[in-house]
Amino acid sequence: MLVFIISQVATPANITILRKGEIIKTTPPFEIVLIIRVIMILSDNETKFDLLNNKAIAITVVNLIKESTNQAISIGIHGDWGAGKSSILEMIEDQFSHINNTEKKEYCCIRFNGWKHQGFEDSKIALMSAIISELTNKKDLKKTAKDILEKLWKNINWMTVAKKAGKTTFEIVTGTAPIAVLSSVHDILKNSVSTEEGITNAIDTIGKYLKECKITEDTSSNTEFTEFHKNFKELLKKANIKKLIVLIDDLDRCLPDVAINTLEAVRLFMFTGETAFVVAADENMIRYAVKKHFPDVVDENKYNVGIEFSNKYLEKLIQIPFRIPTLGEVEAYNYIMLLMVGSVLSEENSNYKKLCNEGLSRIQQPWNVQYFTVVDVQKILEDDYNKASNETLIATQIGHLLSHNTDGNPRKIKRFINMLLLRFEIAKNRGFGEKINLGILAKMMLAEYYIPNFYKQLPAHLAKDGTWKEAKIIKDIIEKKITKNSTSKVDTSAHNENWFNLEKIKDWILLKPDITNIDLRPYYYACKEKIDYFTERGELNDLSEIVDILFKDNMIITQHIENLKKLSELQAEQVFDVIAQKIMESGNFEKEPNGIEGLKILTQYKIFLRKNLANFIFRLPKAEVGVWVITGWDKAIPSDCNEYNIIDKYLDELQINGNPIVQKTLKTVRRIK
């Protein structure tokens, strides 16, 4: 995929498109300033491209609606967040678009997203308005049904005015309350309208709508919407609608009152056999909304029956419920394989289509479903396998743990894969992509997502080269236990100092690829939220506090020796670098700078830092440094170790290039030695 960042210029310019330095096309009037190749990111939107056999549900729903003939019908598509409800609605609409009608009348689908309309003053009016508007646009009814549309909009306008007048009369939509709009309208408006003229105008407006909608003859709840029903039925006839299918989505994202009011509005349209409603929502969220909307429902014995009422309420509104089945571990594994391969092969690729069809055929027999193997994928993809070989391997490596930890939720799986691909691409664009193996990045992300405490603490236990030295020991212990078919828990307290739970990481650490002897630092920096070692608060991770301590005098530093000993190699090296940098930035070397004693003591207990300290000394400016530099290094860098040669060389050069006082002192000290 190519992304074009385009800037418009004042005078006509040419577009020059380059690929590998070759000009492809040149046309005015824009100027291309940058072309970037980006990795294919999996769409998280609803789709009619089926990888989960959800098309079977869509076809069943379509057949039910077709068979309902002259009866209104309401169908629920239920499932957890990310289960694929929106995609099923997309498939239903697609199925209806391919129906060949021999008669003049046809099926018409309308989409309504409750979440997008949540900001409207009244969700019931929002649904009614959306249905009339979309139907008008889809069937081009502005001319052929102009008079009917005017009547319907007057009905809706009346309801809007009545709502704004402060009446609770809109409950008549559900047939739950009578209305007497005109009975005390003056009293209703006088508190909200400041002038007598305003009250009169408001009353006249309401009266006008009531008169034109012909609903003032009778104020009972059974007759108030008779005109609306009649007009709407006539509109469907004018539009040659055999069945109007309203697809309602994202209702479970709405606030409880919005969700309930939208469902109540559905009942307004259930008077005619030409309507069908398909509601996609998590039924648990709807039950919660019902309970919040009706918190004090009691039975004849005055017991709260909120849960029972919620169930009955949902059953009454949704005649036929469908629950999307949860993916089993094998099904989820195969879905991961299809997504990973699909990240490099398009939906139009014929071999990828074959792989998807094979995946669907396997999922159709969930009691006997088989994992995709690398050999399976290679045979099906044929010549295209080389393009997706790396992704196929990664899918086999992460498939089991990812499917298990996501509970087979398609959206969770897709988002994990998208984040994996995105982080890999960002690492490449930041210049360290060659340091990243996609399989290991996936493994580290599994730890980040599903064993977060372990993931956050691991950097503190890495060696200075970024490797986790304990990994091989722990892995070997687990493998030996597995070989012996032991079910007992493994005691690794001697190796891990009890900072992680082995039972939680044992499956992860055995997961390929192996992280033994792998520098893990690039993988933390590739992640969206890398650990900041100098702001992370914790018992041993508060390195900024240790840095501050090492700038103090010896007596204070010696009180914290135990904390220095507990630092990992990586932590100790980072503390050393920060102190050394701060000393260099101070620019004052005539007297011993604060922090020098801290570096000496730190190196004394972390002897791998000897070379770091020797090199630091060698970088001190010879013309500016004072006599303090000549002695005092023996405890940190004993004279019999190799690193002392670097100090010796520095002193030799200092005897030539140092200031006169240092040169004279050096001659005296060396003569004494």
KELUM-13850 format. One record per residue (C-alpha): x, y, z. Coordinates in steps of 0.05 Angstrom, whole numbers, m for minus. Each point is the difference from the previous one (the first is absolute). Layout:
N
SITE   east  north     up
SITE      X      Y      Z
...
end
This chain:
673
SITE   east  north     up
SITE      0      0      0
SITE     26     70    m17
SITE    m15     61     42
SITE      6     67    m36
SITE     12     63     41
SITE    m20     55    m48
SITE      7     75      4
SITE    m39     46    m46
SITE     41     54    m35
SITE    m22     68    m25
SITE     22    m12    m71
SITE    m11    m66    m39
SITE     54    m50     16
SITE     14    m71    m20
SITE    m11    m63     40
SITE     61    m44     m3
SITE    m11    m70     27
SITE     63    m39     13
SITE      9    m74     12
SITE     71    m22     14
SITE     25     65    m31
SITE    m39     m9    m65
SITE    m51     52    m23
SITE    m68    m33    m11
SITE    m48     57    m16
SITE     m1     75     m3
SITE    m64     42      2
SITE    m21     69     26
SITE    m23     36     43
SITE     27    m27     67
SITE     70    m13     26
SITE     18    m65     35
SITE     46     16     58
SITE      5    m69     30
SITE    m17    m72    m18
SITE      3    m53     54
SITE    m11    m75     m4
SITE    m38    m24     61
SITE    m16    m69     25
SITE    m70    m28    m13
SITE    m42     11     63
SITE    m61    m44     10
SITE    m65     38     m2
SITE    m38      0     65
SITE    m65     22    m34
SITE    m59    m44    m16
SITE     11    m42    m62
SITE    m38    m48    m45
SITE     65    m40    m11
SITE    m14    m59     45
SITE     55    m36     37
SITE    m43    m25     58
SITE    m59    m35    m34
SITE    m45     56     25
SITE    m31      2    m69
SITE    m41    m60     22
SITE    m34     44     52
SITE    m11     55    m51
SITE    m32    m48    m50
SITE    m45    m29     54
SITE    m23     70     20
SITE    m14     19    m72
SITE    m42    m63    m10
SITE    m40     14     63
SITE    m15     70    m23
SITE    m20    m25    m69
SITE    m46    m52     31
SITE    m32     50     47
SITE    m41     26    m60
SITE    m55     45     29
SITE     24     m3     72
SITE     46     49     36
SITE     61    m33     29
SITE     55     19     48
SITE     66    m39      2
SITE     58      7     48
SITE     73    m12    m18
SITE     34    m10     67
SITE     73     m7     17
SITE     56     29     41
SITE     37     63    m20
SITE     40    m16    m62
SITE    m36    m66    m15
SITE    m19     23    m71
SITE    m71     27      8
SITE     11     60    m47
SITE     30    m45    m53
SITE    m62    m45      2
SITE    m44     62    m12
SITE     45     16    m59
SITE     m9    m70    m27
SITE    m76      4      9
SITE     m2     64    m40
SITE     45    m31    m53
SITE    m45    m62     m5
SITE    m62     43    m11
SITE     35     41    m54
SITE     10    m64    m41
SITE    m72    m24      3
SITE    m32     m1    m69
SITE    m73     20      7
SITE    m48    m23    m54
SITE    m54     47     28
SITE      3     76      1
SITE      6      4     75
SITE     69     m8     31
SITE     38     m5     65
SITE     32     63     27
SITE     53      2     55
SITE     12     61     44
SITE     58      7     49
SITE     m8     36     66
SITE     59      8     48
SITE    m27     16     70
SITE     68     22     25
SITE      8     53    m55
SITE    m69     28     16
SITE     12      1     75
SITE      9     75      2
SITE    m70     13    m27
SITE    m51     29     48
SITE    m45    m61     m5
SITE     23    m67    m26
SITE    m71    m20    m19
SITE     m8     59    m45
SITE     70    m12    m27
SITE    m19    m71    m22
SITE    m65     22    m31
SITE     34     57    m37
SITE     57    m44    m24
SITE    m48    m52    m28
SITE    m42     51    m38
SITE     63     37    m25
SITE     37    m61    m24
SITE    m61    m30    m33
SITE    m13     65    m36
SITE     71      4    m26
SITE      6    m74    m19
SITE    m65     m2    m38
SITE      2     72    m25
SITE    m69     16     29
SITE      5     75      3
SITE    m42      7    m62
SITE    m42    m63     m3
SITE    m22      3     73
SITE      7     73     17
SITE    m69      7     33
SITE      9    m62     44
SITE     69     22     21
SITE    m27     68     22
SITE    m52    m34     44
SITE     52    m46     31
SITE     48     57     15
SITE    m58     38     31
SITE    m12    m60     45
SITE     73      0     20
SITE      1     75      9
SITE    m60     m4     46
SITE     35    m51     43
SITE     62     44      3
SITE    m41     61     21
SITE    m38    m41     52
SITE     66    m25     27
SITE     29     70      4
SITE    m63     25     35
SITE     21    m41     59
SITE    m55    m53     m4
SITE     13    m72     17
SITE    m50    m17    m54
SITE     50    m33    m46
SITE     m9    m63     40
SITE    m59    m11    m46
SITE     49    m27    m51
SITE      1    m64     40
SITE    m73      3     19
SITE     16      9     73
SITE    m33     67     15
SITE    m58     44    m23
SITE      9     71    m25
SITE    m36     66     10
SITE     45     49    m36
SITE    m49     58      1
SITE    m28     m9     70
SITE     50     43     38
SITE     49     24    m53
SITE      0     71     29
SITE     23    m26     68
SITE     53    m44    m33
SITE     30     56    m41
SITE     m3     59     48
SITE     60    m25     40
SITE     43     m8    m62
SITE    m23     58    m44
SITE     13     70     27
SITE    m52     42    m38
SITE    m74     m4    m11
SITE     13      6    m75
SITE     47    m59      4
SITE    m52    m43     35
SITE    m52     19    m52
SITE     47    m17    m58
SITE     18    m67     32
SITE    m73    m18     10
SITE    m16     20    m72
SITE     57    m43    m26
SITE    m23    m61     39
SITE    m71     11    m22
SITE     20      6    m72
SITE     36    m67      1
SITE    m55    m34     38
SITE    m52     25    m50
SITE     40    m19    m62
SITE     17    m68     28
SITE    m74    m13     14
SITE     13    m28     69
SITE    m40     49     42
SITE    m66    m36     m6
SITE     19    m52     51
SITE     57      2     50
SITE      2    m74     16
SITE     65    m37    m11
SITE    m32    m46    m51
SITE    m19     56    m49
SITE     56     50      8
SITE     45    m34    m51
SITE    m54    m27    m46
SITE     17     54    m51
SITE     74    m15      4
SITE    m13    m75     m9
SITE    m45     13    m59
SITE     49     49    m33
SITE     59    m45     10
SITE    m36    m61    m29
SITE    m19     42    m60
SITE     72     22     m9
SITE     24    m72     m3
SITE    m53    m14    m52
SITE     22     60    m42
SITE     72    m23      5
SITE    m19    m71    m24
SITE     30    m29     64
SITE    m12    m73     12
SITE     38      2     66
SITE     36     57     33
SITE     59    m29     40
SITE     29     47     53
SITE     69    m22     23
SITE     15     30     69
SITE     72     m1     22
SITE     43     21     60
SITE    m59      4     47
SITE     41    m32     55
SITE     49     60     m3
SITE    m55     49     17
SITE    m21     27     67
SITE    m55    m42     33
SITE    m56     51    m13
SITE     20      8    m73
SITE      2    m76    m11
SITE    m69    m10     32
SITE    m32     59    m36
SITE     26    m26    m67
SITE    m29    m69     14
SITE    m66     31     21
SITE     m1     39    m66
SITE      6    m66    m38
SITE    m69    m19     26
SITE    m29     61    m34
SITE     16    m32    m67
SITE    m21    m70     18
SITE    m72     14    m20
SITE     10    m20    m72
SITE     21    m65    m32
SITE     46     37    m48
SITE     52     13     54
SITE     57    m41     30
SITE     50     22     52
SITE     68    m33     11
SITE     33     25     64
SITE     74    m15     11
SITE     17      7     73
SITE     30    m36     59
SITE    m62    m24     37
SITE     35      7     67
SITE     10     74    m13
SITE    m73      7    m19
SITE    m22    m36     63
SITE     44     48     39
SITE    m32     59    m36
SITE    m70    m26     17
SITE     19     m8     73
SITE     29     71      2
SITE    m61     28    m35
SITE    m50    m37     45
SITE     38     m7     66
SITE    m59     m9     46
SITE    m43    m53    m34
SITE    m35    m42     54
SITE    m50    m57     m1
SITE    m65     m6     38
SITE     40    m18     63
SITE     42     62     m8
SITE     64    m39    m16
SITE     48     31    m50
SITE     m4    m41    m64
SITE     48     41    m42
SITE     36    m60    m31
SITE    m63    m38    m18
SITE    m31     64    m27
SITE     62     12    m43
SITE     m4    m69    m31
SITE    m75      6    m14
SITE      9     69    m29
SITE     54    m23    m48
SITE    m41    m61    m20
SITE    m60     44    m15
SITE     40     48    m44
SITE     43    m52    m35
SITE    m42    m56    m29
SITE     57    m42    m28
SITE     68      4     34
SITE     65    m25    m32
SITE     63     m5     41
SITE     66     m1    m38
SITE     37    m63     23
SITE     67     12     34
SITE     61    m25    m39
SITE     32    m61     29
SITE     75     m2      7
SITE     12    m37    m65
SITE    m49     45    m38
SITE     34     62     29
SITE     68    m28    m19
SITE    m21     m9    m72
SITE    m30     70      0
SITE     67     27     22
SITE     33    m37    m57
SITE    m49     30    m50
SITE     11     70     27
SITE     76     m5      0
SITE      1    m26    m71
SITE    m52     53    m19
SITE     48     54     25
SITE     43    m12    m62
SITE    m49    m31    m50
SITE    m62     39    m22
SITE    m71    m26      4
SITE      0     m3    m76
SITE     59    m48     m3
SITE    m27    m66    m27
SITE     44    m44     43
SITE    m17     40     62
SITE    m74    m10    m16
SITE     14    m75     m3
SITE     32      3     69
SITE    m60     38     27
SITE    m48    m50    m30
SITE     40    m56     32
SITE     m4     36     67
SITE    m76      7     m7
SITE     m8    m73    m18
SITE     39    m19     63
SITE    m39     46     45
SITE    m66    m30    m25
SITE     17    m63     39
SITE     22     29     67
SITE     m1    m68     33
SITE     52    m25    m49
SITE     38     64    m19
SITE     74     m8    m15
SITE     57     50      8
SITE     31     32    m60
SITE     71    m26     m7
SITE     57     33    m38
SITE     m5    m57    m51
SITE    m75     13     m8
SITE     11     73    m14
SITE     58    m13    m47
SITE    m41    m49    m42
SITE    m60     47     m6
SITE     38     64    m14
SITE     47    m33    m50
SITE     42     54    m33
SITE    m25     54     48
SITE     27    m36     61
SITE     68     34     m4
SITE    m34     68      9
SITE    m34    m24     64
SITE     50    m51     27
SITE     24     44     57
SITE    m71     18     21
SITE    m20    m74     m3
SITE     56    m18     47
SITE    m18     55     49
SITE    m73    m22      0
SITE     21    m70     19
SITE     44     28     56
SITE    m50     48     32
SITE    m65    m35    m20
SITE     m9    m44     62
SITE     15     52     53
SITE    m36     57    m35
SITE    m63    m41    m13
SITE      0    m24     72
SITE     10     69     31
SITE    m50     37    m45
SITE    m56    m50     15
SITE     m9     m6    m75
SITE    m24     72     m7
SITE     11     21    m73
SITE     10     74     14
SITE     51    m13     55
SITE     38    m46    m47
SITE     m2     50    m57
SITE     23     58     44
SITE     58    m40     27
SITE     23    m17    m71
SITE     m9     72    m23
SITE     42     26     59
SITE     53    m52    m15
SITE      5     21    m73
SITE     m2     74     18
SITE     55     m5     52
SITE     44    m39    m49
SITE    m10     54    m53
SITE     14     56     49
SITE     65    m35     22
SITE     22     m2    m73
SITE    m17     73    m11
SITE     38     19     64
SITE     62    m34    m27
SITE      6    m63     42
SITE    m45    m47    m38
SITE     58    m47    m15
SITE      6    m11     75
SITE    m72    m25      4
SITE    m23    m71    m14
SITE    m75      1    m13
SITE    m10    m66     36
SITE     36     23     63
SITE    m37     66     m2
SITE    m65    m39      0
SITE     24    m42     59
SITE     20     62     40
SITE    m68     31    m15
SITE    m35    m62     26
SITE     37     10     65
SITE    m17     74      0
SITE    m74    m13    m11
SITE    m12    m63     42
SITE     55     m3     54
SITE     11     76     10
SITE     33     m3     68
SITE     53    m47    m26
SITE      9     43    m62
SITE      9     64     40
SITE     51    m30     48
SITE     41    m38    m52
SITE     43     59    m22
SITE     27      7     71
SITE     28    m71     m6
SITE     33      6    m67
SITE     75     m1     m6
SITE     38     60    m28
SITE     m3    m31    m70
SITE    m77     m3      5
SITE     m4    m76      8
SITE    m39    m36     55
SITE     51    m49     28
SITE    m52    m38     41
SITE    m41    m19    m61
SITE     41    m61    m19
SITE      3    m26     71
SITE    m75      6     10
SITE    m16    m28    m69
SITE     45    m61     13
SITE    m33    m13     68
SITE    m70      2    m31
SITE     19    m45    m59
SITE     30    m51     47
SITE    m64     m1     42
SITE    m42     m9    m63
SITE     45    m56    m23
SITE    m11    m36     66
SITE    m76     11     m8
SITE     m1     34     67
SITE    m61     42     19
SITE     34     29     62
SITE     17     73      2
SITE     72     19    m15
SITE     41     33     54
SITE     44     53    m32
SITE      8     45     61
SITE     75    m10     m2
SITE      2     31    m69
SITE    m54     53     m4
SITE      0     30     70
SITE    m76    m10     m1
SITE    m11     62    m44
SITE    m45    m38    m49
SITE    m52    m55      3
SITE     26    m60    m39
SITE    m69    m30    m10
SITE    m21     63    m37
SITE     62      4    m45
SITE     16    m73    m14
SITE    m42     m6    m63
SITE     26     67    m24
SITE     74    m16     11
SITE     m7    m66    m38
SITE    m33     36    m58
SITE     43      5    m62
SITE     41     38    m19
SITE     49     m9     58
SITE     22     65     34
SITE     63    m30     30
SITE     60     45    m15
SITE    m45     50    m36
SITE     10     75     13
SITE    m71     19     22
SITE     12     75      5
SITE    m21     16    m72
SITE    m67    m36     12
SITE    m16     46     59
SITE     17     61    m41
SITE    m43    m26    m57
SITE    m60     m2     46
SITE    m48     58      6
SITE     13      8     74
SITE     72    m17     17
SITE     21     m2     72
SITE     33     65     24
SITE     52    m24     49
SITE      9     69     31
SITE    m73     15     15
SITE    m26    m70     16
SITE    m15     m2     74
SITE     14    m64     37
SITE     39    m33     56
SITE     62    m12    m43
SITE    m17     37    m64
SITE      4     71     25
SITE     67     13    m33
SITE     m8     75      3
SITE      4     m4     76
SITE     63    m42     m4
SITE     31     50    m47
SITE    m14     55     50
SITE     31    m40     57
SITE     64    m13    m39
SITE     11     76     m7
SITE      3      6     76
SITE     60    m12     47
SITE     29    m68     19
SITE    m36     m6     67
SITE    m69      6    m33
SITE     19    m46    m58
SITE     25    m55     45
SITE    m69     m3     34
SITE    m29    m24    m67
SITE     51    m53    m20
SITE    m53    m55      3
SITE    m43     36    m52
SITE     61      7    m45
SITE     14    m74      5
SITE    m72    m16    m21
SITE      6     39    m65
SITE      1    m43    m63
SITE     57      9    m49
SITE    m44     41    m46
SITE    m25     45     56
SITE     71     11     28
SITE     26     18    m69
SITE    m57     50    m11
SITE     13     32     68
SITE     74      5    m16
SITE    m13     33    m68
SITE    m47     52     30
SITE     49     20     54
SITE     58      2    m48
SITE    m39     44    m48
SITE    m20     48     55
SITE     73      6     22
SITE     22     15    m71
SITE    m55     52     m8
SITE     22     36     63
SITE     65     21    m35
SITE     37     11     65
SITE     59    m48      8
SITE     51     40     41
SITE    m31    m26     64
SITE    m28    m70      7
SITE    m71      4    m28
SITE    m60    m26     39
SITE    m16    m71    m23
SITE     72    m25     m7
SITE     m3    m36     66
SITE    m67    m29    m20
SITE     30    m29    m64
SITE     58    m30     40
SITE    m46    m34     51
SITE    m49    m24    m54
SITE     58    m31    m39
SITE     28    m31     64
SITE    m63    m42      7
SITE    m14     m8    m75
SITE     69    m19    m26
SITE    m24     m8    m72
SITE     m1     77      0
SITE     75      4      7
SITE     11     12    m74
SITE    m56     52      0
SITE     34     38     57
SITE     69     m5    m32
SITE    m26     27    m66
SITE    m36     56     37
SITE     65     21     34
SITE     36     m2    m68
SITE    m51     49    m29
SITE     12     53     54
SITE     31     62    m31
SITE     74     m3     16
SITE     13     75      0
SITE    m57     14     49
SITE      1    m58     49
SITE     28     11     71
SITE     47    m42     42
SITE    m58    m39     30
SITE      0    m46    m62
SITE     69    m28     15
SITE    m18    m46     58
SITE    m59    m35     34
SITE    m21    m50    m54
SITE     30    m63     31
SITE    m64    m27     33
SITE    m41      7    m63
SITE     56    m18    m49
SITE     56    m39     35
SITE     69     10    m30
SITE      6    m74    m18
SITE    m61     m1    m47
SITE      2     12    m74
SITE    m44     63      3
SITE     54     35     42
SITE     43      3    m63
SITE    m49     52    m28
SITE     10     43     62
SITE     75     m8     m5
SITE     m1     23    m72
SITE    m43     60     19
SITE     50     20     55
SITE     57     m6    m50
SITE    m35     49    m47
SITE    m19     44     59
SITE     74      6     19
SITE     11     32    m68
SITE    m66     38    m13
SITE    m25     14     70
SITE      5     67     35
SITE     67     15     35
SITE    m25    m17     70
SITE    m27    m67    m23
SITE     65    m16    m37
SITE     42     17     61
SITE    m45    m41     46
SITE      2    m60    m47
SITE     77      0     m1
SITE      0      0     76
SITE    m52    m55      8
SITE     33    m45    m52
SITE     69     10     30
SITE    m27    m20     68
SITE    m32    m63    m30
end
